[in-house]
Amino acid sequence: MNEDPGWQRLRRHSYRLGWRWLLSGARHGWRGARVGLCRLLVPLDPWRFYELGRAAEEDFDGDCLDVASPKLLPSLLHHEGRGRWLGIDLYRAEIERWRRVDPHLPLAVADATDLPYDDASFDHAICISVVEHLAGDGDGRAMAELWRVLKPGGRLILTTNVARTPRTLWRRDRIWGEASTEVDGKVFYERHYAPGELDERLLRQPWRLLRQEYARERDPTIHDRFVRRMPFSFLYGGLLHRTCPQNFVTGGTPDVLPQERHGVVYLVLGR
């Protein structure tokens, strides 16, 4: 296994994809530009140094399913030959963009809450920063589907938002287009789960908890400034590796979570 940290390998792979897309752009009419340019300008945004970097250091083999995670992670794992990956997303436009940027990664449009695969089809699965964006009981249904399609003994790598005080965030715009869920004129964006809600909403099946880690930012202004200044912050996206890999505090209990902001929980679950 490659000994370089996961975030370093992801960063290199992002540039690899971006340059390949750029050099072949004239042949495909520059389709996939949104993803291709992001791979060059912002290889990893601030939180992804932790979430994707951590998951990239896990061991994978066999048939593997990525459920709507940022596609850079399964793209890297597939490139490294660490499992036979299939990536899915409900957002059709995102799938089409990624097909232009990484034509070697198998991709499909599919609903995480109703997976079109047989029981016990996959050895491993990843679901990074996804379930908190599923409205209603979508998060619980997605977890039930992941349980169903994993083989006995299989593993799920899952990350999601957690906070000392739970809350729900809404938007006015349909951020994911056809995949957006509107309730009473508002578009559901995401949940911040309280630690006690994880068992109730996400772990209803008899998962084996193999690893649990909570994370928070040391300096949250790095992320805040990056988001607030978008798209101009894309101009310094390539420099985020100088600060972001060291910008996280982790621990095995929710005590590590900040008082007023959300953090992330990293779970390795056994089927």
ABEGO torsion letter per residue (X at the ends): XBABBAAAAAAAAAAAAAAAAAAAAAAAGGBGAAAAAAAAABABBAAAAAAAAAAAABBBBEBBBBBGBBAAAAAAAAAAGBEBBBBBBABAAAAAAAAAABAABBBBBBBAABBABBBGABABBBBBGAAAABBEAAAAAAAAAAAAABBBGBBBBBBBBBBABBBBBBBABBAAEAABBBBGGBBBABBBBBAAAAAAAAAABBBBBABBBBBBBABAAAAAAAAAAOAAAAAAAAAAAAAAAAABBBBABAAABBAABBBBBBBBBBX
